[in-house]
Amino acid sequence: MEQYEVIFLDEDRKTILDRQFINSGEAVKYNGKTPVKEPTNQVKYTFSGWTGEEKMSSVQEKLVLIAKYSAETVTASKDENAMLEASLANAENTNLNATIEAGQKVNEQSKALEKDSRTAEEIVNDVLENGKTEIGQEVNKDNIER
């Protein structure tokens, strides 16, 4: 009795998933693990059969069957969307508050500098020599990193 080779390939047409020799006229059944395709860009893939699978019920020639996958877009649930939106809003508020605080600090420092008649270089030298980290703030000279 004549036999035919049946090869099951993954979608890449290179990876052999199963290989069998089947007697003419007999059915062939895939013997491997269910093929898997990794998700990409929020698209999930599910194995959906083989190209040419209609010939599997009665093998009459050499067959090369290729895995087929159906694509499904993965969407977040309402709860996940709500959590994401809350996280984004919280991050925006945190960034906004930090920006406002930084702006206020710069504004305070600018006002203090306007009252101080020294140049920036004189202020830096004063900090290094006298232990002032900010205008009007005294610190221990031993704690200043040079």
KOLKE-869703 format. One record per residue (C-alpha): x negated, y negated, z negated. Coordinates in steps of 0.001 Angstrom, whole numbers. Layout:
BEGIN
<<X Y Z>>
...
***
This chain:
BEGIN
<<0 0 0>>
<<-1285 -3454 878>>
<<-2105 -5894 -1931>>
<<-2203 -9653 -1845>>
<<-4145 -12040 -4026>>
<<-2063 -14550 -5987>>
<<-3863 -17525 -7526>>
<<-2266 -19940 -9970>>
<<-4009 -23347 -9973>>
<<-3558 -26377 -12150>>
<<-2475 -29645 -10526>>
<<-6114 -30585 -9831>>
<<-6224 -27655 -7342>>
<<-9551 -26574 -8850>>
<<-8768 -25041 -12231>>
<<-7743 -21396 -11905>>
<<-5096 -20606 -14519>>
<<-4411 -17009 -13461>>
<<-5415 -14621 -10662>>
<<-3709 -11351 -9780>>
<<-3499 -8749 -7015>>
<<111 -7784 -6276>>
<<1459 -4981 -4095>>
<<3295 -6125 -988>>
<<6962 -6857 -1687>>
<<6587 -6913 -5488>>
<<7300 -9903 -7709>>
<<4532 -11820 -9420>>
<<4787 -13399 -12832>>
<<2374 -15944 -14295>>
<<494 -14388 -17241>>
<<-1323 -17395 -18710>>
<<-468 -20089 -21216>>
<<2023 -22721 -20128>>
<<30 -25354 -18226>>
<<-457 -28684 -19984>>
<<-1216 -32119 -18584>>
<<-2431 -34800 -20986>>
<<-250 -37907 -21356>>
<<-1511 -41145 -19809>>
<<-344 -44751 -20212>>
<<2821 -43869 -22143>>
<<3754 -41154 -19629>>
<<4324 -37644 -20980>>
<<4084 -34663 -18607>>
<<6007 -31402 -18867>>
<<5250 -28293 -16834>>
<<8118 -27786 -14363>>
<<7092 -24810 -12234>>
<<4912 -23916 -9259>>
<<4720 -25168 -5703>>
<<5772 -22222 -3528>>
<<7412 -20411 -6471>>
<<10216 -19183 -4169>>
<<7651 -16687 -2765>>
<<6958 -15194 -6212>>
<<9950 -12815 -6097>>
<<8525 -10817 -3164>>
<<4844 -11316 -2331>>
<<4266 -10929 1417>>
<<953 -12771 1776>>
<<-1889 -14311 -200>>
<<-393 -17020 -2414>>
<<-1918 -20091 -3982>>
<<561 -21585 -6406>>
<<-53 -25024 -7914>>
<<1340 -26240 -11231>>
<<3967 -28983 -11027>>
<<4718 -31448 -13795>>
<<7618 -33786 -14395>>
<<6777 -37201 -15789>>
<<8663 -38854 -18615>>
<<8033 -42378 -19852>>
<<7533 -42390 -23598>>
<<9435 -45185 -25305>>
<<9303 -46184 -28910>>
<<12365 -45622 -31066>>
<<14360 -48552 -32447>>
<<12698 -48062 -35837>>
<<9223 -48012 -34264>>
<<10034 -51127 -32235>>
<<11332 -52898 -35340>>
<<8193 -51977 -37285>>
<<5976 -53147 -34416>>
<<7842 -56446 -34131>>
<<7609 -56977 -37895>>
<<3873 -56226 -37826>>
<<3335 -58661 -34960>>
<<5363 -61363 -36702>>
<<3388 -60798 -39914>>
<<90 -61027 -38019>>
<<1225 -64223 -36290>>
<<2259 -65747 -39621>>
<<-1024 -64708 -41244>>
<<-3007 -66220 -38378>>
<<-897 -69377 -38451>>
<<-1339 -69753 -42213>>
<<-5094 -69197 -41939>>
<<-5294 -71781 -39158>>
<<-3310 -74300 -41200>>
<<-5491 -73687 -44277>>
<<-8674 -74034 -42222>>
<<-7357 -77237 -40681>>
<<-6501 -78626 -44104>>
<<-9978 -77733 -45398>>
<<-11639 -79418 -42405>>
<<-9398 -82442 -42891>>
<<-10336 -82646 -46589>>
<<-14032 -82324 -45774>>
<<-13744 -84979 -43050>>
<<-12098 -87391 -45488>>
<<-14785 -86687 -48082>>
<<-17512 -87291 -45481>>
<<-15916 -90587 -44470>>
<<-16219 -91745 -48094>>
<<-19828 -90553 -48278>>
<<-22222 -92952 -46555>>
<<-24954 -90326 -45932>>
<<-25775 -88639 -42597>>
<<-25212 -84906 -42115>>
<<-28949 -84301 -42458>>
<<-29028 -86190 -45761>>
<<-26096 -84153 -47053>>
<<-27807 -80856 -46107>>
<<-31018 -81971 -47797>>
<<-29028 -82998 -50862>>
<<-27402 -79548 -50969>>
<<-30778 -77836 -50740>>
<<-32441 -80120 -53263>>
<<-29698 -80757 -55772>>
<<-27502 -77671 -55597>>
<<-24367 -79176 -54074>>
<<-22503 -76816 -51723>>
<<-19711 -79235 -50931>>
<<-19446 -82914 -51436>>
<<-18870 -83439 -55102>>
<<-19350 -79776 -56106>>
<<-22290 -78794 -58283>>
<<-23747 -75279 -58330>>
<<-26608 -73503 -59960>>
<<-29730 -73922 -57775>>
<<-30711 -70281 -58420>>
<<-27565 -69062 -56579>>
<<-28246 -70967 -53329>>
<<-29446 -68735 -50494>>
<<-32215 -70332 -48455>>
***
